[in-house]
Amino acid sequence: MIQEDRQLLEEWARNLSRSVTIGLTTDESETSRMLSTFAENLASRSSRITLRKDFEGAAFRPAIVIGPYFNIYCQAMPTGNILSELLKIITSYNGKQESPVSDLLKQLRTPMPLKIYIGRGCPFCPQMVSRLFELAAGHKLVSLGVIDAGLFQETAAADRVRSVPLTILDDQFRWTGVVDTSEIVQLGLSRDPAEISAGCLRQLLESGKASHAAEMMIERDKIFPALLELLAHPRWSVRLGAMVVVEYLVSDKPELAAGICHGLWEKFDSVDTQAQGDMVYTLGLLATPEALGKIRQVLKNTTDPSVKEAALEALQTIMEKQ
């Protein structure tokens, strides 16, 4: 850490007037160890700073997690102006910051996941990061990832990063350079919620808003394709969140929920046996004649004991409802 950053941290910690919390997600990489060292160093600066590590199932690892709603993840070594802005957001606790787009953000009903790729030495990156920090600090439905394209080269390659700063909305819309955040928010408001990505829906579920996700589908009388992707996700906790959405749909609009059966069955053979067991459980929730037929087909064909057990339980669930 350079002397200027060390001095900035020390001054910030000295001036803390209340308790603050920063988060940390980790993996086994060398980058994770670097970020962990930074976060632990920051937390050691003051007894008012708590380092939180209980982000089980977090999609972004490794990362420093900050913001009024823990909705900002930083996959970069903060330095200079970006460090200064990051410290401001850590101290920002009520999420009520006024910004040029505050009125627009009040209209937001669908998650708006953003990420920005930055590069060391980029003269424009800190300015754009500051603008996006402001957005994420102002609304709990806005999430922001700040990613060092050099440090996370595989992630950057997957997102086809050619220059920085590069801002991406919901893995669909891209802006290069410093742009007006009102343009980003306007697009976030105008996009069709039914076309949200699986990552966007996952964010909604991980923030405990499964009922809101179900309400959006009921309002549009459509099962979002992202829900089917999450029902087939390799991680159990992600599938669980999606199954909760199905439970809400079955309860509030069973005729809409029935449409899940076909899409779910198309994915059945492409997932492992644990996911198959959860899919069979979901079919049991639907309790439709089509779902019943699929469950019986599983009982006839599967050789896996756990999947067979799940199918028997799903069959019992349907019988109890009839």
Contacts in CASP RR format, 6 or more apart in sequence:
PFRMAT RR
TARGET T0000
AUTHOR 0000-0000-0000
METHOD contacts of the structure
MODEL  1
MIQEDRQLLEEWARNLSRSVTIGLTTDESETSRMLSTFAENLASRSSRIT
LRKDFEGAAFRPAIVIGPYFNIYCQAMPTGNILSELLKIITSYNGKQESP
VSDLLKQLRTPMPLKIYIGRGCPFCPQMVSRLFELAAGHKLVSLGVIDAG
LFQETAAADRVRSVPLTILDDQFRWTGVVDTSEIVQLGLSRDPAEISAGC
LRQLLESGKASHAAEMMIERDKIFPALLELLAHPRWSVRLGAMVVVEYLV
SDKPELAAGICHGLWEKFDSVDTQAQGDMVYTLGLLATPEALGKIRQVLK
NTTDPSVKEAALEALQTIMEKQ
1 9 0 8 1.000
1 38 0 8 1.000
1 41 0 8 1.000
1 79 0 8 1.000
2 79 0 8 1.000
4 80 0 8 1.000
5 79 0 8 1.000
5 80 0 8 1.000
5 83 0 8 1.000
8 80 0 8 1.000
8 83 0 8 1.000
8 84 0 8 1.000
8 87 0 8 1.000
9 41 0 8 1.000
9 42 0 8 1.000
9 45 0 8 1.000
9 83 0 8 1.000
9 87 0 8 1.000
10 45 0 8 1.000
12 45 0 8 1.000
12 87 0 8 1.000
12 91 0 8 1.000
13 45 0 8 1.000
13 46 0 8 1.000
13 48 0 8 1.000
13 49 0 8 1.000
14 46 0 8 1.000
16 46 0 8 1.000
16 48 0 8 1.000
16 49 0 8 1.000
16 91 0 8 1.000
18 48 0 8 1.000
18 93 0 8 1.000
19 48 0 8 1.000
19 49 0 8 1.000
19 50 0 8 1.000
20 48 0 8 1.000
20 49 0 8 1.000
20 50 0 8 1.000
20 90 0 8 1.000
20 91 0 8 1.000
20 93 0 8 1.000
21 49 0 8 1.000
21 50 0 8 1.000
21 51 0 8 1.000
21 52 0 8 1.000
22 39 0 8 1.000
22 42 0 8 1.000
22 43 0 8 1.000
22 49 0 8 1.000
22 50 0 8 1.000
22 51 0 8 1.000
22 52 0 8 1.000
22 64 0 8 1.000
22 65 0 8 1.000
22 66 0 8 1.000
22 90 0 8 1.000
23 39 0 8 1.000
23 51 0 8 1.000
23 52 0 8 1.000
23 53 0 8 1.000
23 55 0 8 1.000
23 64 0 8 1.000
23 65 0 8 1.000
23 66 0 8 1.000
23 70 0 8 1.000
24 35 0 8 1.000
24 36 0 8 1.000
24 39 0 8 1.000
24 51 0 8 1.000
24 52 0 8 1.000
24 53 0 8 1.000
24 55 0 8 1.000
24 62 0 8 1.000
24 63 0 8 1.000
24 64 0 8 1.000
24 65 0 8 1.000
25 53 0 8 1.000
25 55 0 8 1.000
25 58 0 8 1.000
25 60 0 8 1.000
25 61 0 8 1.000
25 62 0 8 1.000
25 63 0 8 1.000
25 65 0 8 1.000
25 73 0 8 1.000
26 32 0 8 1.000
26 35 0 8 1.000
26 36 0 8 1.000
26 53 0 8 1.000
26 61 0 8 1.000
26 62 0 8 1.000
27 61 0 8 1.000
27 62 0 8 1.000
29 62 0 8 1.000
31 62 0 8 1.000
31 75 0 8 1.000
31 151 0 8 1.000
31 152 0 8 1.000
32 61 0 8 1.000
32 62 0 8 1.000
34 77 0 8 1.000
35 62 0 8 1.000
35 63 0 8 1.000
35 64 0 8 1.000
35 75 0 8 1.000
35 77 0 8 1.000
36 62 0 8 1.000
38 64 0 8 1.000
38 77 0 8 1.000
38 78 0 8 1.000
39 51 0 8 1.000
39 64 0 8 1.000
40 51 0 8 1.000
42 49 0 8 1.000
42 51 0 8 1.000
43 49 0 8 1.000
43 50 0 8 1.000
43 51 0 8 1.000
52 65 0 8 1.000
55 65 0 8 1.000
55 70 0 8 1.000
56 237 0 8 1.000
57 206 0 8 1.000
57 235 0 8 1.000
57 237 0 8 1.000
57 238 0 8 1.000
58 65 0 8 1.000
58 73 0 8 1.000
58 206 0 8 1.000
59 199 0 8 1.000
59 202 0 8 1.000
59 203 0 8 1.000
59 206 0 8 1.000
60 73 0 8 1.000
60 75 0 8 1.000
60 145 0 8 1.000
62 75 0 8 1.000
63 73 0 8 1.000
63 74 0 8 1.000
63 75 0 8 1.000
63 145 0 8 1.000
64 73 0 8 1.000
64 74 0 8 1.000
64 78 0 8 1.000
64 86 0 8 1.000
65 72 0 8 1.000
65 73 0 8 1.000
65 74 0 8 1.000
66 72 0 8 1.000
66 73 0 8 1.000
66 74 0 8 1.000
66 86 0 8 1.000
66 89 0 8 1.000
66 90 0 8 1.000
67 89 0 8 1.000
67 90 0 8 1.000
67 92 0 8 1.000
67 136 0 8 1.000
67 137 0 8 1.000
68 89 0 8 1.000
68 92 0 8 1.000
68 93 0 8 1.000
68 94 0 8 1.000
68 95 0 8 1.000
68 137 0 8 1.000
68 138 0 8 1.000
68 140 0 8 1.000
69 95 0 8 1.000
69 140 0 8 1.000
69 207 0 8 1.000
71 136 0 8 1.000
71 140 0 8 1.000
71 142 0 8 1.000
71 143 0 8 1.000
71 144 0 8 1.000
72 89 0 8 1.000
72 133 0 8 1.000
72 136 0 8 1.000
72 137 0 8 1.000
72 143 0 8 1.000
72 144 0 8 1.000
72 145 0 8 1.000
72 146 0 8 1.000
73 143 0 8 1.000
73 144 0 8 1.000
73 145 0 8 1.000
73 146 0 8 1.000
74 86 0 8 1.000
74 145 0 8 1.000
74 146 0 8 1.000
75 145 0 8 1.000
75 146 0 8 1.000
75 147 0 8 1.000
75 148 0 8 1.000
75 151 0 8 1.000
75 152 0 8 1.000
75 155 0 8 1.000
76 82 0 8 1.000
76 118 0 8 1.000
76 146 0 8 1.000
76 147 0 8 1.000
76 148 0 8 1.000
76 151 0 8 1.000
77 148 0 8 1.000
77 151 0 8 1.000
78 86 0 8 1.000
79 120 0 8 1.000
80 126 0 8 1.000
81 126 0 8 1.000
81 130 0 8 1.000
82 118 0 8 1.000
82 125 0 8 1.000
82 126 0 8 1.000
82 129 0 8 1.000
82 146 0 8 1.000
85 126 0 8 1.000
85 129 0 8 1.000
85 130 0 8 1.000
85 133 0 8 1.000
86 133 0 8 1.000
88 133 0 8 1.000
89 133 0 8 1.000
89 136 0 8 1.000
89 137 0 8 1.000
92 137 0 8 1.000
95 137 0 8 1.000
95 138 0 8 1.000
95 139 0 8 1.000
95 140 0 8 1.000
96 138 0 8 1.000
97 134 0 8 1.000
97 137 0 8 1.000
97 138 0 8 1.000
99 105 0 8 1.000
99 134 0 8 1.000
99 135 0 8 1.000
99 138 0 8 1.000
99 181 0 8 1.000
100 181 0 8 1.000
100 182 0 8 1.000
101 135 0 8 1.000
101 181 0 8 1.000
101 182 0 8 1.000
101 185 0 8 1.000
102 138 0 8 1.000
104 182 0 8 1.000
104 185 0 8 1.000
104 186 0 8 1.000
104 189 0 8 1.000
105 135 0 8 1.000
105 138 0 8 1.000
105 139 0 8 1.000
105 142 0 8 1.000
105 185 0 8 1.000
107 189 0 8 1.000
108 139 0 8 1.000
108 141 0 8 1.000
108 142 0 8 1.000
108 185 0 8 1.000
108 188 0 8 1.000
108 189 0 8 1.000
109 141 0 8 1.000
109 193 0 8 1.000
109 216 0 8 1.000
110 141 0 8 1.000
110 188 0 8 1.000
110 191 0 8 1.000
110 193 0 8 1.000
110 196 0 8 1.000
110 200 0 8 1.000
110 216 0 8 1.000
111 141 0 8 1.000
111 142 0 8 1.000
111 143 0 8 1.000
111 196 0 8 1.000
111 200 0 8 1.000
111 201 0 8 1.000
111 203 0 8 1.000
111 204 0 8 1.000
111 207 0 8 1.000
112 139 0 8 1.000
112 141 0 8 1.000
112 142 0 8 1.000
112 143 0 8 1.000
112 169 0 8 1.000
112 170 0 8 1.000
112 185 0 8 1.000
112 188 0 8 1.000
112 200 0 8 1.000
113 142 0 8 1.000
113 143 0 8 1.000
113 169 0 8 1.000
113 170 0 8 1.000
113 171 0 8 1.000
113 197 0 8 1.000
113 199 0 8 1.000
113 200 0 8 1.000
113 203 0 8 1.000
114 132 0 8 1.000
114 135 0 8 1.000
114 136 0 8 1.000
114 142 0 8 1.000
114 143 0 8 1.000
114 144 0 8 1.000
114 145 0 8 1.000
114 167 0 8 1.000
114 168 0 8 1.000
114 169 0 8 1.000
114 184 0 8 1.000
115 144 0 8 1.000
115 145 0 8 1.000
115 146 0 8 1.000
115 147 0 8 1.000
115 159 0 8 1.000
115 167 0 8 1.000
115 168 0 8 1.000
116 125 0 8 1.000
116 128 0 8 1.000
116 129 0 8 1.000
116 132 0 8 1.000
116 144 0 8 1.000
116 145 0 8 1.000
116 146 0 8 1.000
116 147 0 8 1.000
116 165 0 8 1.000
116 166 0 8 1.000
116 167 0 8 1.000
116 168 0 8 1.000
117 147 0 8 1.000
117 148 0 8 1.000
117 149 0 8 1.000
117 156 0 8 1.000
117 159 0 8 1.000
117 161 0 8 1.000
117 164 0 8 1.000
117 165 0 8 1.000
117 166 0 8 1.000
117 168 0 8 1.000
118 125 0 8 1.000
118 128 0 8 1.000
118 129 0 8 1.000
118 146 0 8 1.000
118 147 0 8 1.000
118 148 0 8 1.000
118 149 0 8 1.000
118 164 0 8 1.000
118 165 0 8 1.000
119 125 0 8 1.000
119 148 0 8 1.000
119 149 0 8 1.000
119 150 0 8 1.000
119 164 0 8 1.000
119 165 0 8 1.000
120 148 0 8 1.000
120 150 0 8 1.000
122 164 0 8 1.000
122 165 0 8 1.000
124 164 0 8 1.000
124 165 0 8 1.000
124 177 0 8 1.000
124 178 0 8 1.000
125 164 0 8 1.000
125 165 0 8 1.000
127 178 0 8 1.000
128 165 0 8 1.000
128 167 0 8 1.000
128 177 0 8 1.000
128 178 0 8 1.000
128 179 0 8 1.000
129 146 0 8 1.000
129 165 0 8 1.000
131 178 0 8 1.000
131 181 0 8 1.000
132 144 0 8 1.000
132 146 0 8 1.000
132 167 0 8 1.000
132 181 0 8 1.000
133 144 0 8 1.000
134 181 0 8 1.000
135 142 0 8 1.000
135 144 0 8 1.000
135 181 0 8 1.000
135 184 0 8 1.000
135 185 0 8 1.000
136 142 0 8 1.000
136 143 0 8 1.000
136 144 0 8 1.000
140 207 0 8 1.000
143 203 0 8 1.000
147 155 0 8 1.000
147 156 0 8 1.000
149 156 0 8 1.000
149 161 0 8 1.000
149 164 0 8 1.000
149 166 0 8 1.000
150 156 0 8 1.000
159 166 0 8 1.000
159 168 0 8 1.000
159 171 0 8 1.000
163 176 0 8 1.000
163 177 0 8 1.000
164 177 0 8 1.000
165 176 0 8 1.000
165 177 0 8 1.000
165 178 0 8 1.000
166 174 0 8 1.000
166 175 0 8 1.000
166 176 0 8 1.000
166 177 0 8 1.000
167 174 0 8 1.000
167 175 0 8 1.000
167 176 0 8 1.000
167 177 0 8 1.000
167 179 0 8 1.000
167 184 0 8 1.000
168 174 0 8 1.000
169 184 0 8 1.000
169 187 0 8 1.000
169 188 0 8 1.000
170 188 0 8 1.000
170 191 0 8 1.000
170 196 0 8 1.000
170 197 0 8 1.000
170 199 0 8 1.000
170 200 0 8 1.000
171 197 0 8 1.000
171 199 0 8 1.000
172 191 0 8 1.000
172 195 0 8 1.000
172 197 0 8 1.000
173 184 0 8 1.000
173 187 0 8 1.000
173 191 0 8 1.000
175 183 0 8 1.000
175 184 0 8 1.000
193 216 0 8 1.000
193 220 0 8 1.000
193 224 0 8 1.000
194 217 0 8 1.000
194 220 0 8 1.000
194 222 0 8 1.000
194 224 0 8 1.000
194 225 0 8 1.000
195 224 0 8 1.000
195 225 0 8 1.000
196 224 0 8 1.000
196 226 0 8 1.000
197 226 0 8 1.000
198 226 0 8 1.000
198 229 0 8 1.000
198 230 0 8 1.000
198 233 0 8 1.000
199 226 0 8 1.000
200 226 0 8 1.000
201 213 0 8 1.000
201 224 0 8 1.000
201 226 0 8 1.000
201 227 0 8 1.000
201 230 0 8 1.000
202 230 0 8 1.000
202 233 0 8 1.000
202 238 0 8 1.000
204 210 0 8 1.000
204 212 0 8 1.000
204 213 0 8 1.000
205 213 0 8 1.000
205 230 0 8 1.000
205 238 0 8 1.000
205 241 0 8 1.000
205 242 0 8 1.000
205 244 0 8 1.000
205 245 0 8 1.000
210 241 0 8 1.000
210 244 0 8 1.000
210 245 0 8 1.000
210 248 0 8 1.000
211 248 0 8 1.000
213 224 0 8 1.000
213 227 0 8 1.000
213 245 0 8 1.000
213 248 0 8 1.000
214 245 0 8 1.000
214 248 0 8 1.000
214 249 0 8 1.000
214 252 0 8 1.000
215 248 0 8 1.000
216 224 0 8 1.000
217 223 0 8 1.000
217 224 0 8 1.000
217 227 0 8 1.000
217 245 0 8 1.000
217 249 0 8 1.000
217 256 0 8 1.000
218 249 0 8 1.000
218 252 0 8 1.000
218 253 0 8 1.000
218 256 0 8 1.000
221 256 0 8 1.000
222 256 0 8 1.000
223 249 0 8 1.000
223 256 0 8 1.000
223 257 0 8 1.000
223 259 0 8 1.000
223 260 0 8 1.000
227 242 0 8 1.000
227 245 0 8 1.000
227 246 0 8 1.000
227 260 0 8 1.000
228 260 0 8 1.000
228 263 0 8 1.000
228 264 0 8 1.000
228 267 0 8 1.000
230 238 0 8 1.000
230 239 0 8 1.000
230 241 0 8 1.000
230 242 0 8 1.000
231 239 0 8 1.000
231 242 0 8 1.000
231 243 0 8 1.000
231 246 0 8 1.000
231 260 0 8 1.000
231 264 0 8 1.000
231 267 0 8 1.000
231 278 0 8 1.000
231 279 0 8 1.000
231 282 0 8 1.000
232 239 0 8 1.000
232 264 0 8 1.000
232 267 0 8 1.000
232 270 0 8 1.000
232 271 0 8 1.000
232 275 0 8 1.000
232 279 0 8 1.000
233 239 0 8 1.000
233 242 0 8 1.000
233 275 0 8 1.000
234 271 0 8 1.000
234 272 0 8 1.000
234 275 0 8 1.000
236 274 0 8 1.000
236 278 0 8 1.000
239 275 0 8 1.000
239 278 0 8 1.000
240 278 0 8 1.000
243 278 0 8 1.000
243 281 0 8 1.000
243 282 0 8 1.000
243 285 0 8 1.000
246 257 0 8 1.000
246 260 0 8 1.000
246 282 0 8 1.000
246 285 0 8 1.000
246 286 0 8 1.000
247 285 0 8 1.000
249 256 0 8 1.000
249 257 0 8 1.000
249 260 0 8 1.000
250 257 0 8 1.000
250 285 0 8 1.000
250 286 0 8 1.000
250 287 0 8 1.000
254 286 0 8 1.000
257 285 0 8 1.000
257 286 0 8 1.000
258 286 0 8 1.000
258 288 0 8 1.000
258 290 0 8 1.000
258 291 0 8 1.000
259 286 0 8 1.000
260 282 0 8 1.000
260 286 0 8 1.000
261 283 0 8 1.000
261 286 0 8 1.000
261 288 0 8 1.000
261 290 0 8 1.000
261 291 0 8 1.000
261 294 0 8 1.000
262 290 0 8 1.000
264 279 0 8 1.000
264 282 0 8 1.000
264 283 0 8 1.000
265 283 0 8 1.000
265 294 0 8 1.000
267 279 0 8 1.000
268 276 0 8 1.000
268 279 0 8 1.000
268 294 0 8 1.000
268 298 0 8 1.000
271 279 0 8 1.000
273 304 0 8 1.000
273 306 0 8 1.000
273 307 0 8 1.000
274 306 0 8 1.000
276 298 0 8 1.000
276 302 0 8 1.000
276 304 0 8 1.000
276 307 0 8 1.000
276 310 0 8 1.000
277 306 0 8 1.000
277 307 0 8 1.000
277 310 0 8 1.000
277 311 0 8 1.000
278 310 0 8 1.000
280 295 0 8 1.000
280 298 0 8 1.000
280 307 0 8 1.000
280 310 0 8 1.000
280 311 0 8 1.000
280 314 0 8 1.000
281 310 0 8 1.000
281 313 0 8 1.000
281 314 0 8 1.000
283 291 0 8 1.000
283 294 0 8 1.000
283 295 0 8 1.000
283 314 0 8 1.000
284 291 0 8 1.000
284 295 0 8 1.000
284 314 0 8 1.000
284 315 0 8 1.000
284 317 0 8 1.000
284 318 0 8 1.000
285 317 0 8 1.000
287 317 0 8 1.000
287 318 0 8 1.000
287 321 0 8 1.000
287 322 0 8 1.000
291 318 0 8 1.000
292 315 0 8 1.000
292 318 0 8 1.000
295 311 0 8 1.000
295 314 0 8 1.000
295 315 0 8 1.000
295 318 0 8 1.000
296 315 0 8 1.000
298 307 0 8 1.000
298 308 0 8 1.000
298 311 0 8 1.000
299 308 0 8 1.000
299 311 0 8 1.000
299 312 0 8 1.000
299 315 0 8 1.000
302 308 0 8 1.000
302 311 0 8 1.000
END
